[in-house]
Amino acid sequence: MYRVFRLPPAHAEKANVLLSDDLVSRQSVTVREARSLGLKGDDRFIVIEGSEAGLARAVELLKDVAPPLEGAKADDVYRRLRSQDEQAASGMGLIFGP
C-alpha cells in the first residue's frame, strides 16, 4: 500500500513532520522534488509505502496542507519514482557487478 502527497514549496517543511512521527517514520518514506521526477513546478512529492495505520497517520498529519493524490496522478508519480529507483539499482549492478 502507498500514498502520494504533493507539498507546495510554502509547506515543504511538513515533510519533516512526517519523518519525526514515530509511526510514519517506520514506513518507507521517499521525498523527491517535482523536477527530479520530470514534472513541472517546484512542488515536493512524498511517497509513503507501508501499513494501513502508518498511511492513515500520514494522511492525518498532512490533512490541512496536502491531501493524498488519487488515481492516475498518484500512479504516475509512483511509477516515475519506482523507475528512478530501478535505474539506480541497475547502475549499482554495473559498478559492483553481479
Buried (B, 14 or more C-beta within 10 A) or exposed (E): EBBBBBBEEEBBEBBEBBEEBEBBEEBEBBBBBBEEBEBEEEBBBBBBBBEEEBBEBBBEBBEEBBEBBEEEEBEBBBEBBEEBEEEEEEEEEEEEEE
